[in-house]
């Protein structure tokens, strides 16, 4: 009877809300298993757990996770399940994306066939899986598939729908809309999983689980017909497909070969066990014969004692003679027994040697048979691979040719883009030079006006100092632009270099300080970090990891009305690119992408690599709608009008171990942007490079 103390917990595994799952080790054999703990104290919990155990035993097969045993504690029922060393199907989906196209075709059909066959096993026993998803599909070392967590088949209603733990993005449309489930619902989940296996993306992918479920309800997916559960095939119909049948036969041949190897090893173990049994029987027989001999000796001793008592009257001489004769007889008898024992020992040794010889011969024959079968299987696999390579070689050459043409076109586009970027930077450099000259002229005029009236000296002196700061900043920016232009020219000399595009010129700070006229209303910061992003968030802070990777992070909620101010402090950027801006609310940023990648150039605007504490104010109530940037609370010269009706704020960092912290996210009753001398507006979506 197994006990809880027989197992050692190695680590806790991710699990659902209804159970706790652990990787454990049997102390006596060091074999690893999965331990699933279920509440077992209340009557309703006991009934649910007993039903799940009954289902596992009823559906036990090569297609489902095996239940090894169960162990009860005071409050839990522990199910000991087999451990599938390659994890769940999520890991296999990631590995699948790295395969060449020819192997993807083979593996895709193979995994489709295996999962369908396992699901058909459940349906054949009138059981729905109810929660089919990659996390519940387990993979053994040999690549075979096991289904797990096929819970209870029950009537779907609103209350049960709300209690479903984990993700719901693999459930069918009728589950979300009608709150009901049938066998066709499992087929929907199967289709979503196979789609994700082949493409690496969920067919209803979005930036949140709620949005994905909404896409499932509205069937928002390219080239997929309206949902109709009655038009989905059954598992038996899928299993009748010619390609699926072919891979099932290959899988069965492999399993049959493995079973034959196991049977050969089992037969060898039976032979060895039989030889050991014969040896034990011989030892028992020898022990029994020794017991009989000892019994005879004891009886003889008793007879001798009786005889000695009868011969007490005989003379001492006769007694001595009798004892001498008896001793000689006993000596002869013992010698005979010794000789017999030696003969039996030699016979047993000969039998043991013969059994060991036969055992070695059987072992050699079994090993030879296994090697021959393995060689035949290897030759068969080699022939199959050669045939597949011959079929796919032509396709591979065509794919390589298409890829080469595509790469040529991409490099040409990148070269053209680099030339455009170079021209833009040159224009920007000329513009900065003009700004510097205009600032110098303004400085000279201010000095002349200061000499005309003594009472205005103090005020004009302050403006002159301000102009000095502006000149210094413009000089620094001029040097920075020259450095950027030099780097761009260096990048253009390398054909495969990645060319950077800056969607918006870096605005220059003005001397208009923010004035908040009334108490703002704070907005809760909700940073949206997509899966795969190179970093993590801590409340209102996002920290980059120690790699070079582009991270564009948006903040919810979406802004569509009122006046909202958003401010971010950038740290540890090391002089590399960082930015803050807004994007159309429909934009979804992907990992390792800049804000204007993936066709988002016309849907975003930002303030790049200047200052450390950057703010952005959107006025959605003005006509036109307006965006203004602030650096260290100073309003900038350039602003943007006709921004989208609904936007999100975003922040961008690139350098390892850099970070940003959202310091303000608030609604205001009035705008802090007042414009001023030299202010210039740009219209959203227009080509700004043509504006002088």
PANU-730865 format. One record per residue (C-alpha): x negated, y negated, z negated. Coordinates in nm, 3 decimals. Layout:
// residues N
[[X, Y, Z]] ...
This chain:
// residues 692
[[0.000, 0.000, 0.000]] [[-0.173, -0.324, 0.110]] [[-0.211, -0.599, -0.148]] [[-0.254, -0.975, -0.116]] [[-0.589, -0.947, -0.299]] [[-0.725, -0.721, -0.020]] [[-0.753, -1.022, 0.213]] [[-0.986, -1.322, 0.208]] [[-0.857, -1.650, 0.359]] [[-1.109, -1.799, 0.606]] [[-0.925, -2.117, 0.711]] [[-0.579, -2.264, 0.760]] [[-0.442, -2.285, 1.113]] [[-0.198, -2.541, 1.258]] [[0.157, -2.422, 1.194]] [[0.521, -2.518, 1.197]] [[0.742, -2.659, 0.924]] [[0.894, -2.317, 0.842]] [[0.569, -2.127, 0.769]] [[0.198, -2.156, 0.687]] [[-0.056, -1.974, 0.901]] [[-0.410, -1.864, 0.806]] [[-0.703, -1.677, 0.960]] [[-0.787, -1.400, 0.709]] [[-1.033, -1.111, 0.676]] [[-0.970, -0.764, 0.533]] [[-1.238, -0.737, 0.264]] [[-1.297, -0.363, 0.305]] [[-1.359, -0.366, 0.684]] [[-1.426, -0.740, 0.756]] [[-1.168, -0.717, 1.037]] [[-0.990, -1.046, 1.107]] [[-0.612, -1.093, 1.118]] [[-0.352, -1.373, 1.116]] [[-0.155, -1.417, 0.791]] [[0.182, -1.596, 0.828]] [[0.340, -1.701, 0.496]] [[0.720, -1.747, 0.482]] [[0.928, -1.864, 0.185]] [[1.078, -1.556, 0.017]] [[1.227, -1.685, -0.309]] [[1.584, -1.787, -0.220]] [[1.838, -1.544, -0.073]] [[1.875, -1.741, 0.250]] [[1.494, -1.744, 0.297]] [[1.473, -1.369, 0.228]] [[1.742, -1.294, 0.485]] [[1.568, -1.507, 0.747]] [[1.227, -1.349, 0.679]] [[1.366, -0.992, 0.682]] [[1.534, -1.057, 1.017]] [[1.211, -1.189, 1.168]] [[1.020, -0.880, 1.048]] [[1.293, -0.657, 1.194]] [[1.264, -0.838, 1.529]] [[0.885, -0.799, 1.534]] [[0.912, -0.426, 1.473]] [[1.197, -0.379, 1.720]] [[1.017, -0.570, 1.998]] [[0.667, -0.433, 1.929]] [[0.490, -0.373, 2.264]] [[0.179, -0.458, 2.465]] [[0.346, -0.792, 2.548]] [[0.411, -0.917, 2.192]] [[0.190, -0.991, 1.891]] [[0.162, -0.675, 1.679]] [[0.284, -0.679, 1.319]] [[0.018, -0.484, 1.123]] [[0.186, -0.485, 0.780]] [[0.367, -0.709, 0.530]] [[0.258, -0.815, 0.180]] [[0.489, -0.971, -0.081]] [[0.391, -1.224, -0.348]] [[0.607, -1.389, -0.614]] [[0.739, -1.656, -0.375]] [[0.616, -1.566, -0.024]] [[0.640, -1.291, 0.233]] [[0.304, -1.256, 0.410]] [[0.311, -1.105, 0.760]] [[-0.027, -0.964, 0.871]] [[-0.046, -1.005, 1.252]] [[-0.311, -0.913, 1.508]] [[-0.570, -1.185, 1.583]] [[-0.601, -1.292, 1.949]] [[-0.959, -1.422, 1.964]] [[-0.917, -1.654, 2.267]] [[-0.651, -1.862, 2.094]] [[-0.333, -1.987, 2.257]] [[-0.244, -2.082, 2.616]] [[-0.338, -2.450, 2.562]] [[-0.707, -2.355, 2.564]] [[-0.656, -2.144, 2.878]] [[-0.484, -2.437, 3.058]] [[-0.790, -2.656, 2.992]] [[-1.028, -2.382, 3.116]] [[-0.808, -2.326, 3.423]] [[-0.862, -2.685, 3.546]] [[-1.239, -2.619, 3.581]] [[-1.195, -2.316, 3.813]] [[-1.255, -2.340, 4.191]] [[-0.942, -2.359, 4.405]] [[-0.970, -2.001, 4.533]] [[-0.989, -1.856, 4.182]] [[-0.704, -2.083, 4.062]] [[-0.473, -1.912, 4.315]] [[-0.563, -1.566, 4.185]] [[-0.547, -1.654, 3.816]] [[-0.228, -1.858, 3.856]] [[-0.036, -1.559, 3.997]] [[-0.189, -1.329, 3.735]] [[-0.086, -1.545, 3.437]] [[0.260, -1.606, 3.589]] [[0.312, -1.231, 3.622]] [[0.195, -1.156, 3.267]] [[0.407, -1.425, 3.097]] [[0.716, -1.329, 3.303]] [[0.672, -0.961, 3.219]] [[0.641, -1.041, 2.847]] [[0.950, -1.267, 2.860]] [[1.140, -0.996, 3.048]] [[1.060, -0.755, 2.764]] [[1.245, -0.988, 2.522]] [[1.538, -1.046, 2.758]] [[1.569, -0.669, 2.819]] [[1.631, -0.632, 2.445]] [[1.891, -0.913, 2.456]] [[1.663, -1.157, 2.270]] [[1.595, -1.519, 2.371]] [[1.257, -1.667, 2.285]] [[1.410, -2.011, 2.208]] [[1.071, -2.186, 2.167]] [[0.854, -2.085, 2.465]] [[0.554, -2.321, 2.490]] [[0.174, -2.289, 2.536]] [[0.113, -2.281, 2.159]] [[0.328, -1.963, 2.131]] [[0.149, -1.776, 2.413]] [[-0.163, -1.602, 2.277]] [[-0.458, -1.469, 2.478]] [[-0.673, -1.163, 2.396]] [[-1.043, -1.126, 2.475]] [[-0.964, -0.933, 2.797]] [[-0.725, -1.207, 2.918]] [[-0.404, -1.017, 2.840]] [[-0.105, -1.221, 2.722]] [[0.091, -1.182, 2.395]] [[0.410, -1.370, 2.302]] [[0.441, -1.492, 1.944]] [[0.688, -1.687, 1.728]] [[0.993, -1.559, 1.919]] [[1.223, -1.658, 1.635]] [[1.593, -1.592, 1.588]] [[1.844, -1.604, 1.871]] [[2.125, -1.820, 1.740]] [[2.403, -2.051, 1.851]] [[2.266, -2.393, 1.942]] [[2.441, -2.689, 1.778]] [[2.363, -3.045, 1.671]] [[2.245, -2.947, 1.319]] [[2.013, -2.672, 1.443]] [[1.876, -2.900, 1.718]] [[1.768, -3.153, 1.452]] [[1.587, -2.883, 1.247]] [[1.372, -2.758, 1.534]] [[1.010, -2.815, 1.429]] [[0.727, -2.926, 1.656]] [[0.748, -3.048, 2.013]] [[1.073, -3.024, 2.214]] [[0.925, -3.123, 2.550]] [[0.933, -2.765, 2.684]] [[1.306, -2.716, 2.615]] [[1.560, -2.716, 2.897]] [[1.791, -3.001, 2.993]] [[2.102, -2.830, 2.853]] [[1.931, -2.801, 2.511]] [[1.890, -3.180, 2.486]] [[2.220, -3.279, 2.648]] [[2.462, -3.000, 2.551]] [[2.288, -2.867, 2.238]] [[2.316, -2.508, 2.363]] [[2.069, -2.245, 2.478]] [[2.078, -1.926, 2.689]] [[1.840, -1.694, 2.876]] [[1.813, -1.949, 3.160]] [[1.668, -2.197, 2.909]] [[1.363, -1.971, 2.866]] [[1.316, -1.974, 3.247]] [[1.308, -2.359, 3.241]] [[1.033, -2.346, 2.974]] [[0.842, -2.089, 3.181]] [[0.854, -2.317, 3.486]] [[0.724, -2.619, 3.290]] [[0.432, -2.409, 3.152]] [[0.332, -2.276, 3.497]] [[0.355, -2.633, 3.641]] [[0.124, -2.758, 3.364]] [[-0.115, -2.464, 3.422]] [[-0.150, -2.540, 3.794]] [[-0.168, -2.923, 3.773]] [[-0.303, -2.992, 3.424]] [[-0.007, -3.226, 3.355]] [[0.340, -3.188, 3.209]] [[0.601, -3.232, 3.488]] [[0.789, -3.491, 3.275]] [[0.475, -3.657, 3.133]] [[0.510, -3.995, 2.960]] [[0.345, -4.198, 2.683]] [[0.552, -4.049, 2.399]] [[0.755, -3.738, 2.318]] [[1.080, -3.938, 2.309]] [[1.011, -4.073, 2.657]] [[0.933, -3.722, 2.787]] [[1.261, -3.588, 2.646]] [[1.443, -3.880, 2.809]] [[1.277, -3.788, 3.142]] [[1.396, -3.428, 3.098]] [[1.752, -3.546, 3.033]] [[1.747, -3.774, 3.340]] [[1.542, -3.525, 3.551]] [[1.283, -3.796, 3.627]] [[1.033, -3.589, 3.823]] [[0.916, -3.614, 4.183]] [[1.054, -3.356, 4.432]] [[1.250, -3.154, 4.177]] [[1.626, -3.092, 4.237]] [[1.893, -3.180, 3.985]] [[1.900, -2.937, 3.695]] [[2.130, -2.640, 3.734]] [[2.062, -2.357, 3.494]] [[2.257, -2.109, 3.712]] [[2.013, -2.158, 4.002]] [[1.711, -2.052, 3.797]] [[1.586, -1.696, 3.867]] [[1.589, -1.431, 3.598]] [[1.272, -1.265, 3.475]] [[1.360, -0.951, 3.675]] [[1.393, -1.158, 3.995]] [[1.050, -1.314, 3.935]] [[0.898, -0.973, 3.865]] [[1.030, -0.850, 4.203]] [[0.820, -1.109, 4.392]] [[0.559, -0.932, 4.609]] [[0.262, -1.127, 4.472]] [[0.374, -1.080, 4.111]] [[0.416, -0.705, 4.173]] [[0.063, -0.688, 4.315]] [[-0.093, -0.851, 4.008]] [[0.118, -0.637, 3.774]] [[-0.014, -0.324, 3.945]] [[-0.373, -0.451, 3.915]] [[-0.312, -0.528, 3.547]] [[-0.159, -0.181, 3.491]] [[-0.458, -0.016, 3.665]] [[-0.695, -0.202, 3.436]] [[-0.490, -0.107, 3.129]] [[-0.476, 0.258, 3.246]] [[-0.855, 0.259, 3.286]] [[-0.896, 0.120, 2.936]] [[-0.653, 0.380, 2.797]] [[-0.847, 0.660, 2.969]] [[-1.167, 0.535, 2.808]] [[-0.996, 0.523, 2.470]] [[-0.853, 0.875, 2.519]] [[-1.200, 1.009, 2.610]] [[-1.343, 0.854, 2.297]] [[-1.052, 0.992, 2.092]] [[-1.109, 1.343, 2.235]] [[-1.475, 1.318, 2.144]] [[-1.379, 1.214, 1.790]] [[-1.136, 1.511, 1.769]] [[-1.413, 1.753, 1.869]] [[-1.647, 1.605, 1.611]] [[-1.373, 1.620, 1.347]] [[-1.306, 1.989, 1.435]] [[-1.677, 2.072, 1.397]] [[-1.682, 1.898, 1.061]] [[-1.369, 2.089, 0.955]] [[-1.531, 2.423, 1.045]] [[-1.837, 2.329, 0.845]] [[-1.618, 2.236, 0.545]] [[-1.427, 2.568, 0.578]] [[-1.755, 2.760, 0.580]] [[-1.872, 2.578, 0.270]] [[-1.540, 2.656, 0.096]] [[-1.567, 3.026, 0.193]] [[-1.922, 3.040, 0.059]] [[-1.805, 2.881, -0.265]] [[-1.522, 3.136, -0.296]] [[-1.764, 3.426, -0.239]] [[-1.995, 3.285, -0.509]] [[-1.694, 3.277, -0.743]] [[-1.607, 3.641, -0.667]] [[-1.967, 3.744, -0.727]] [[-1.972, 3.562, -1.060]] [[-1.641, 3.730, -1.154]] [[-1.788, 4.074, -1.074]] [[-2.097, 3.994, -1.278]] [[-1.879, 3.887, -1.572]] [[-1.676, 4.212, -1.547]] [[-1.996, 4.414, -1.528]] [[-2.128, 4.237, -1.837]] [[-1.808, 4.320, -2.024]] [[-1.834, 4.684, -1.915]] [[-2.193, 4.693, -2.028]] [[-2.096, 4.550, -2.364]] [[-1.829, 4.820, -2.405]] [[-2.082, 5.083, -2.312]] [[-2.335, 4.949, -2.560]] [[-2.076, 4.961, -2.836]] [[-1.999, 5.327, -2.741]] [[-2.368, 5.421, -2.741]] [[-2.448, 5.282, -3.087]] [[-2.468, 5.635, -3.216]] [[-2.728, 5.731, -2.957]] [[-3.085, 5.728, -3.074]] [[-3.304, 5.426, -3.032]] [[-3.513, 5.599, -2.773]] [[-3.211, 5.691, -2.563]] [[-3.080, 5.335, -2.602]] [[-3.407, 5.187, -2.482]] [[-3.410, 5.422, -2.184]] [[-3.052, 5.337, -2.102]] [[-3.127, 4.965, -2.124]] [[-3.429, 5.009, -1.902]] [[-3.225, 5.196, -1.643]] [[-2.952, 4.932, -1.659]] [[-3.208, 4.656, -1.615]] [[-3.347, 4.830, -1.308]] [[-2.998, 4.874, -1.167]] [[-2.919, 4.507, -1.234]] [[-3.245, 4.406, -1.073]] [[-3.163, 4.607, -0.762]] [[-2.811, 4.462, -0.755]] [[-2.937, 4.106, -0.785]] [[-3.187, 4.170, -0.508]] [[-2.907, 4.298, -0.287]] [[-2.695, 3.989, -0.365]] [[-2.991, 3.763, -0.291]] [[-3.052, 3.933, 0.042]] [[-2.681, 3.904, 0.129]] [[-2.679, 3.533, 0.039]] [[-2.987, 3.471, 0.257]] [[-2.822, 3.652, 0.547]] [[-2.502, 3.445, 0.510]] [[-2.705, 3.126, 0.481]] [[-2.891, 3.208, 0.803]] [[-2.558, 3.284, 0.973]] [[-2.408, 2.952, 0.864]] [[-2.721, 2.767, 0.979]] [[-2.699, 2.930, 1.322]] [[-2.329, 2.837, 1.345]] [[-2.403, 2.480, 1.238]] [[-2.682, 2.446, 1.496]] [[-2.452, 2.581, 1.766]] [[-2.176, 2.337, 1.666]] [[-2.422, 2.043, 1.672]] [[-2.547, 2.150, 2.015]] [[-2.191, 2.169, 2.151]] [[-2.114, 1.832, 1.991]] [[-2.414, 1.669, 2.166]] [[-2.318, 1.827, 2.498]] [[-1.957, 1.705, 2.466]] [[-2.080, 1.357, 2.380]] [[-2.309, 1.348, 2.686]] [[-2.029, 1.470, 2.913]] [[-1.789, 1.205, 2.775]] [[-2.046, 0.928, 2.818]] [[-2.118, 1.044, 3.173]] [[-1.746, 1.043, 3.257]] [[-1.705, 0.692, 3.112]] [[-2.003, 0.562, 3.313]] [[-1.862, 0.715, 3.633]] [[-1.522, 0.551, 3.573]] [[-1.684, 0.216, 3.494]] [[-1.892, 0.241, 3.811]] [[-1.581, 0.319, 4.018]] [[-1.395, 0.024, 3.863]] [[-1.691, -0.208, 3.927]] [[-1.708, -0.098, 4.292]] [[-1.333, -0.151, 4.327]] [[-1.358, -0.502, 4.175]] [[-1.655, -0.582, 4.400]] [[-1.459, -0.478, 4.711]] [[-1.163, -0.691, 4.597]] [[-1.386, -0.996, 4.536]] [[-1.552, -0.954, 4.876]] [[-1.211, -0.939, 5.041]] [[-1.092, -1.250, 4.854]] [[-1.412, -1.437, 4.943]] [[-1.373, -1.346, 5.310]] [[-1.016, -1.477, 5.308]] [[-1.095, -1.802, 5.124]] [[-1.427, -1.889, 5.295]] [[-1.254, -2.061, 5.586]] [[-1.028, -2.256, 5.349]] [[-1.327, -2.353, 5.135]] [[-1.518, -2.490, 5.435]] [[-1.213, -2.695, 5.540]] [[-1.172, -2.827, 5.184]] [[-1.540, -2.923, 5.169]] [[-1.507, -3.103, 5.506]] [[-1.199, -3.294, 5.384]] [[-1.376, -3.378, 5.059]] [[-1.679, -3.511, 5.250]] [[-1.456, -3.734, 5.466]] [[-1.271, -3.857, 5.158]] [[-1.600, -3.934, 4.981]] [[-1.722, -4.124, 5.286]] [[-1.406, -4.337, 5.292]] [[-1.426, -4.393, 4.916]] [[-1.787, -4.512, 4.936]] [[-1.693, -4.752, 5.218]] [[-1.407, -4.890, 5.006]] [[-1.641, -4.927, 4.707]] [[-1.897, -5.108, 4.924]] [[-1.631, -5.349, 5.052]] [[-1.509, -5.404, 4.698]] [[-1.866, -5.475, 4.584]] [[-1.905, -5.737, 4.858]] [[-1.579, -5.901, 4.750]] [[-1.694, -5.896, 4.388]] [[-2.027, -6.050, 4.484]] [[-1.851, -6.332, 4.672]] [[-1.616, -6.388, 4.377]] [[-1.906, -6.414, 4.132]] [[-2.081, -6.662, 4.364]] [[-1.764, -6.874, 4.376]] [[-1.740, -6.851, 3.997]] [[-2.105, -6.960, 3.964]] [[-2.044, -7.262, 4.189]] [[-1.732, -7.350, 3.991]] [[-1.923, -7.334, 3.662]] [[-2.194, -7.559, 3.812]] [[-1.925, -7.813, 3.910]] [[-1.776, -7.791, 3.560]] [[-2.118, -7.865, 3.413]] [[-2.164, -8.168, 3.641]] [[-1.812, -8.291, 3.561]] [[-1.883, -8.252, 3.188]] [[-2.205, -8.454, 3.229]] [[-2.014, -8.729, 3.412]] [[-1.751, -8.730, 3.138]] [[-2.029, -8.763, 2.882]] [[-2.174, -9.067, 3.064]] [[-1.832, -9.233, 3.088]] [[-1.770, -9.173, 2.716]] [[-2.099, -9.342, 2.633]] [[-2.006, -9.644, 2.847]] [[-1.665, -9.677, 2.681]] [[-1.830, -9.650, 2.337]] [[-2.046, -9.956, 2.415]] [[-1.740, -10.165, 2.511]] [[-1.574, -10.168, 2.166]] [[-1.752, -10.137, 1.834]] [[-1.438, -10.041, 1.640]] [[-1.394, -9.722, 1.855]] [[-1.750, -9.603, 1.799]] [[-1.668, -9.333, 1.542]] [[-1.392, -9.173, 1.751]] [[-1.597, -9.176, 2.072]] [[-1.898, -9.035, 1.887]] [[-1.690, -8.733, 1.786]] [[-1.583, -8.677, 2.149]] [[-1.945, -8.705, 2.263]] [[-2.045, -8.434, 2.013]] [[-1.760, -8.221, 2.141]] [[-1.879, -8.270, 2.497]] [[-2.232, -8.169, 2.390]] [[-2.087, -7.840, 2.258]] [[-1.897, -7.792, 2.586]] [[-2.216, -7.848, 2.788]] [[-2.405, -7.597, 2.575]] [[-2.130, -7.338, 2.616]] [[-2.108, -7.395, 2.993]] [[-2.486, -7.359, 3.019]] [[-2.471, -7.028, 2.834]] [[-2.184, -6.908, 3.054]] [[-2.377, -7.017, 3.363]] [[-2.673, -6.804, 3.252]] [[-2.440, -6.513, 3.174]] [[-2.279, -6.537, 3.521]] [[-2.624, -6.539, 3.683]] [[-2.710, -6.225, 3.486]] [[-2.380, -6.064, 3.592]] [[-2.448, -6.152, 3.955]] [[-2.797, -6.001, 3.927]] [[-2.654, -5.680, 3.782]] [[-2.390, -5.661, 4.058]] [[-2.658, -5.697, 4.326]] [[-2.854, -5.418, 4.157]] [[-2.543, -5.198, 4.151]] [[-2.482, -5.263, 4.523]] [[-2.819, -5.105, 4.603]] [[-2.695, -4.766, 4.470]] [[-2.428, -4.606, 4.699]] [[-2.257, -4.404, 4.430]] [[-2.252, -4.671, 4.160]] [[-1.923, -4.752, 3.990]] [[-1.837, -5.115, 4.070]] [[-1.671, -5.322, 3.798]] [[-1.379, -5.550, 3.881]] [[-1.271, -5.829, 3.650]] [[-0.905, -5.901, 3.719]] [[-0.907, -6.248, 3.561]] [[-1.187, -6.508, 3.540]] [[-1.312, -6.555, 3.184]] [[-1.133, -6.868, 3.056]] [[-1.331, -7.137, 2.877]] [[-1.243, -7.263, 2.528]] [[-1.082, -7.604, 2.484]] [[-1.084, -7.820, 2.180]] [[-0.714, -7.781, 2.093]] [[-0.678, -7.613, 1.754]] [[-0.373, -7.393, 1.679]] [[-0.112, -7.571, 1.466]] [[0.151, -7.343, 1.311]] [[0.456, -7.553, 1.232]] [[0.652, -7.295, 1.032]] [[0.608, -6.959, 0.861]] [[0.564, -6.681, 1.122]] [[0.745, -6.347, 1.102]] [[0.496, -6.053, 1.097]] [[0.545, -5.763, 1.341]] [[0.429, -5.413, 1.241]] [[0.123, -5.309, 1.446]] [[0.173, -4.970, 1.618]] [[-0.136, -4.884, 1.824]] [[-0.060, -4.632, 2.102]] [[-0.364, -4.400, 2.143]] [[-0.315, -4.148, 2.430]] [[-0.443, -3.792, 2.386]] [[-0.807, -3.761, 2.497]] [[-0.901, -4.122, 2.415]] [[-1.262, -4.149, 2.286]] [[-1.183, -4.280, 1.940]] [[-0.919, -4.292, 1.667]] [[-0.696, -4.546, 1.494]] [[-0.672, -4.639, 1.127]] [[-0.349, -4.843, 1.086]] [[-0.430, -5.172, 1.270]] [[-0.791, -5.073, 1.357]] [[-0.921, -4.867, 1.653]] [[-1.275, -4.726, 1.626]] [[-1.469, -4.603, 1.930]] [[-1.668, -4.278, 1.896]] [[-2.043, -4.257, 1.974]] [[-2.002, -4.208, 2.351]] [[-1.985, -4.450, 2.645]] [[-1.620, -4.441, 2.747]] [[-1.352, -4.693, 2.847]] [[-1.069, -4.726, 2.593]] [[-0.757, -4.934, 2.670]] [[-0.512, -4.932, 2.375]] [[-0.162, -5.086, 2.381]] [[0.045, -5.203, 2.084]] [[0.414, -5.139, 2.039]] [[0.680, -5.278, 2.030]] [[0.752, -5.410, 2.379]] [[0.795, -5.792, 2.381]] [[1.085, -5.927, 2.589]] [[1.207, -6.238, 2.403]] [[1.094, -6.522, 2.175]] [[0.741, -6.655, 2.106]] [[0.489, -6.392, 1.990]] [[0.123, -6.438, 1.893]] [[-0.127, -6.145, 1.899]] [[-0.486, -6.176, 1.772]] [[-0.775, -5.925, 1.771]] [[-1.127, -5.934, 1.621]] [[-1.390, -5.737, 1.823]] [[-1.692, -5.592, 1.640]] [[-2.014, -5.402, 1.729]] [[-1.963, -5.447, 2.104]] [[-2.336, -5.515, 2.160]] [[-2.272, -5.764, 2.438]] [[-2.087, -5.513, 2.655]] [[-1.741, -5.565, 2.800]] [[-1.442, -5.609, 2.569]] [[-1.110, -5.776, 2.641]] [[-0.758, -5.863, 2.524]] [[-0.455, -5.916, 2.745]] [[-0.101, -5.819, 2.841]] [[0.047, -5.563, 3.081]] [[0.384, -5.494, 3.237]] [[0.579, -5.271, 2.994]] [[0.591, -4.990, 3.253]] [[0.211, -4.949, 3.259]] [[0.067, -4.638, 3.087]] [[-0.313, -4.644, 3.039]] [[-0.509, -4.318, 3.072]] [[-0.827, -4.215, 2.883]] [[-1.161, -4.351, 3.016]] [[-0.983, -4.607, 3.237]] [[-1.009, -4.988, 3.251]] [[-0.690, -5.195, 3.226]] [[-0.682, -5.264, 3.600]] [[-0.762, -4.904, 3.715]] [[-0.504, -4.664, 3.866]] [[-0.331, -4.939, 4.064]] [[-0.267, -5.161, 3.758]] [[-0.458, -5.465, 3.886]] [[-0.137, -5.650, 3.979]] [[0.030, -5.548, 3.649]] [[-0.227, -5.672, 3.395]] [[-0.414, -5.988, 3.297]] [[-0.682, -6.025, 3.031]] [[-0.948, -6.241, 2.866]] [[-1.295, -6.079, 2.898]] [[-1.617, -6.079, 2.690]] [[-1.612, -6.429, 2.539]] [[-1.594, -6.507, 2.169]] [[-1.511, -6.255, 1.900]] [[-1.169, -6.348, 1.758]] [[-0.935, -6.368, 2.059]] [[-0.564, -6.447, 2.049]] [[-0.286, -6.445, 2.307]] [[0.054, -6.619, 2.285]] [[0.348, -6.528, 2.510]] [[0.647, -6.761, 2.533]] [[0.931, -6.547, 2.673]] [[1.193, -6.817, 2.606]] [[1.033, -7.088, 2.822]] [[1.101, -7.130, 3.191]] [[0.879, -7.015, 3.343]] [[0.755, -6.751, 3.093]] [[0.401, -6.839, 2.986]] [[0.081, -6.673, 2.852]] [[-0.189, -6.876, 2.673]] [[-0.525, -6.752, 2.532]] [[-0.703, -6.876, 2.217]] [[-1.065, -6.821, 2.103]] [[-1.131, -6.880, 1.733]] [[-0.794, -7.066, 1.717]] [[-0.883, -7.302, 2.009]] [[-0.649, -7.315, 2.307]] [[-0.818, -7.227, 2.638]] [[-0.812, -7.427, 2.962]] [[-0.639, -7.167, 3.181]] [[-0.290, -7.023, 3.126]] [[-0.060, -6.787, 3.321]] [[0.304, -6.844, 3.422]] [[0.588, -6.622, 3.551]] [[0.470, -6.326, 3.343]] [[0.695, -6.011, 3.347]] [[1.023, -6.001, 3.153]] [[0.888, -5.727, 2.922]] [[0.520, -5.686, 2.827]] [[0.285, -5.507, 2.589]] [[-0.035, -5.646, 2.439]] [[-0.353, -5.442, 2.498]] [[-0.715, -5.440, 2.379]] [[-1.016, -5.291, 2.562]] [[-1.360, -5.176, 2.434]] [[-1.638, -4.977, 2.599]] [[-1.956, -4.954, 2.384]] [[-2.027, -4.662, 2.144]] [[-1.923, -4.723, 1.781]] [[-1.755, -5.053, 1.871]] [[-1.412, -5.137, 1.727]] [[-1.132, -5.392, 1.721]] [[-0.892, -5.498, 1.444]] [[-0.550, -5.658, 1.498]] [[-0.543, -5.952, 1.256]] [[-0.218, -6.121, 1.370]] [[0.097, -5.987, 1.534]] [[0.385, -6.228, 1.460]] [[0.687, -6.411, 1.593]] [[0.684, -6.793, 1.583]] [[0.959, -7.048, 1.595]] [[0.759, -7.281, 1.822]] [[0.466, -7.252, 2.061]] [[0.110, -7.341, 1.956]] [[0.010, -7.407, 2.319]] [[0.020, -7.779, 2.406]] [[-0.201, -7.799, 2.716]] [[-0.428, -8.096, 2.763]] [[-0.680, -8.261, 2.990]] [[-0.807, -8.015, 3.252]] [[-0.546, -7.742, 3.183]] [[-0.481, -7.522, 3.484]] [[-0.199, -7.269, 3.536]] [[-0.219, -6.946, 3.739]] [[0.087, -6.758, 3.863]] [[0.123, -6.388, 3.775]] [[0.071, -6.153, 4.071]] [[-0.089, -6.415, 4.300]] [[-0.446, -6.416, 4.446]] [[-0.633, -6.655, 4.212]] [[-0.958, -6.648, 4.411]] [[-0.804, -6.898, 4.659]] [[-0.733, -7.158, 4.386]] [[-0.991, -7.441, 4.384]] 
